[in-house]
Amino acid sequence: MKAKKSLGQNFLIDNNIITKISGVINANNNDLIIEIGPGMGALTKKLKEKNANILCYEIDKDMNIYLNKLIDNKTKVIYEDILNADINEDIKNISFNNLYIVGNLPYYITTPIIKYLISLNLPVKEMVFMVQEEVANRFTSKPNRSYYSSITLYLKYYFDIEKLFKVSKNSFNPIPKVESAIIKFTKRTTLVDVNKEAYFKLITDSFKMKRKTLKNNLKDYDFEKIKKVLDKHNLNINVRAEELSEEIFIEIQNILEK
């Protein structure tokens, strides 16, 4: 099967990597695995060894010659764009203890897919994704690093995120231009105490112009209140957003609420 550039297809052909990804998913026969973009089913075959319920979403209907062979009483394939899928509806009649989501995400829509999954408020325990290595670095970055950004903090609000291992571009056919990495999202058991929508706006505004100081980016905010938090942490007013931890941003948002 020739990969379709329009769908961002790069098929994983390295069996060692396939086995490693499967090993990260701790599902058993009482759980449900949702696989995004199974392609020709290389990972799906490995996941079936866990005897869990598996629900695959594949946008390319031409893959049915491979995937339909894998369908049984515990494995289902839906040929639909994941961004249009009503996953809550699709899983409502499936009995499971824990929900895992796994996938080799097309690089050009990685963030939209993850944001969409978050918006559905699924009862997910963990998500394991293959993404472009640069994206993995951005998602898992720490303060004072170049990849640290608003998306880092947005995702961190919901998940603990870990970069597990790199994947060489030679593990794919066709070979992509970039290296990849496997990242794991573990759902936070307790969300931080903050006005969520206002907090997301704050971090977006803070990183709006990354080279500018926090003060310049937050001209429409009560900076005297923000300065109190900065002073508490021995930070001057010329600090940039990338120097602030999640905890400090939450402190800022909470003091702005007062």
Summary of the structure (lengths in Angstrom):
residues: 258
radius of gyration: 20.5
end to end distance: 59.3
largest distance: 63.6
contacts: 773
relative contact order: 0.12
helix: 43%
strand: 20%
